[in-house]
């Protein structure tokens, strides 16, 4: 009997739920203007500024209204692929830098050259715009760019006698650059520092790294190694420069024992080890500056140590593209160039603490946070990303080979030779 | 020396007692601290200052919660020692065995519930502190400066969201409550309809005579071999053509024909003797009555199991729901998709994800609590696990 009551109550509750919540129509107010849909993946703070910039653009373009629609970054690729298949795609979208090539090869996005992009191309940061360059044509423009630099735990440096003791300096007032002269400039110096900072008995390591191609580009770029040729037809990952870079990476773990093995499955991640004082240095992007500050850490940021090709870093971030399905590509182009012009970039970057992608904004942006100035400096030395139609596949082919080197199962020359062969066959030639 | 004095037994008791004391102190310490933390978090306002004030409040409450933990440990210790001394000597070995069993079970419970506790604690941590481990005691995972900001942001009751929501009513609907309600509707409706159709289908395949029945069933089973991803684009195409894009129907309509469900229920219904059906038919029962009065009550545990499995599937079905969501309309966003909005390109808002997860496990926990007896029965009887 009791169960019957329960079932009856459940059914009534369900019907009430349907009554309250089933209707999914929502009142929108069309006002006669043409709607341009912009799918983006910005967060709350970014969206507020985006909407203000949109309003500013709309005052000069009365015929159009832009509807910003947030989609999850995690699913933006399948969402766009399926939506485009049935013609439900937006007019423009913000996508991961690695997705532009796939969209261009599938003939889904507009070649910006046809809209006059050549005249303003020089405004954009070369490393960032590189990800939109597919076969010499530009299919998007960067809206946000990132790179990684070397974060270091000042307390651990002090404990190892590499920095003056706390009493002599007021941490909050010291700009990050003040310590620049102390930090390791080259990978050789880095290893020397590493030996002083590592204490295996306490589980403390000088350095921790991840093993994915995007993170490893930092090492490879300091050796001047390239993954694919500029025209995108040949894989160059087995070059001497790349072999040298991977051998150096492996030596940090196996020979010098200053790397914690954070790339192994199940290990403490660089980020977690860093905030808990286990790893003295990690490579990290500017997106974690606020988090580390909230964690009340005493840390600094320096340039990546130089290899044979000097200091360098990778490039990450996102690009904005216009879809061929849009009937108003010119209006979209007008908005996107407005959105990324120097004036709006200055505002965007200053308020959100992000790195500018417009070179015109570089001299105008002044961050209160000295660490961001280090990132701006580091960004100038960024190497280009490999532009391939499926960056995920490139990672899948290369990462296991580099892991085999790191764990001592293969030597760098063999592993990269085999990676180059696979990439050539399965990605570039197919 | 008394013949009944067993040094080994005394030693075992002391060891088990020591283990029990340390476990009780640590567990109750964390639980009481969690209680104090919740009170402090509720007592203060929004933002970083609120968290600092909550931290001060918590420090003031240290004597209280550690005192309670100590009192609890002492009471339990006294109780166990008294029980041990009262136990007749010949039964003491059994007592020790039981004590060991309880302690092992409690250790098991701790292992199982630890991730949930971690989730609860993380949801109270301010941004940036999620991964910080206490230096003094690595096992102390209760935050020392708690805040309710994550919950406020998830439910959009923080100052910034309220201000933004006042400007744009559509934006205001983009909150956890909407996503939760949507998911609840989608999962419940889907689970109900799937069980209804699957049980009717299974009844026919199990008990009725049809030409080529076996071959049809094999054909159905063969579709299970094809990965669901393969259907996604054609199904999406159909949903769009039917004009259902962005509606709740689109979330589950293509999954209503559940071959797995038919297979699972058929396997069970095969075990129901035909004579029961014949008896009902002789008494004048119609086809529908046979199904409702004989089949459904007998197969109820397995039907409920299918209901739960389907509910779970739709509650956490990210990819399909992502594809058919119309993001311009917050009323079509479901929970798994809404949760993904908290993750960025490089960073995840761990605190936000954890606080939203605290809510999202509630319906599943409630369902399991009510139906666990049937669920376990159904799982073993169907002998099919997912």
Interface residues (C-beta under 8 A of the other chain):
Chain A: X6 X14 X17 X18 X20 X21 X22 X23 X24 X25 X26 X28 X37 X39 X41 X43 X44 X48 X67 X69 X70 X71 X72 X73 X74 X75 X78 X79 X82 X83 X85 X86 X88 X96 X146 X271 X272 X275 X276 X277 X285 X287 X288 X290 X291 X292 X293 X294 X295 X316 X317 X318
Chain B: X126 X127 X128 X129 X131 X132 X133 X135 X153 X160 X161 X164 X170 X173 X181 X182 X184 X185 X188 X189 X192 X232 X233 X236 X237 X240 X245 X246 X247 X248 X318 X319 X322 X323 X327 X328 X329 X330 X331 X332 X337 X340 X341 X343 X344 X345 X346 X347 X370
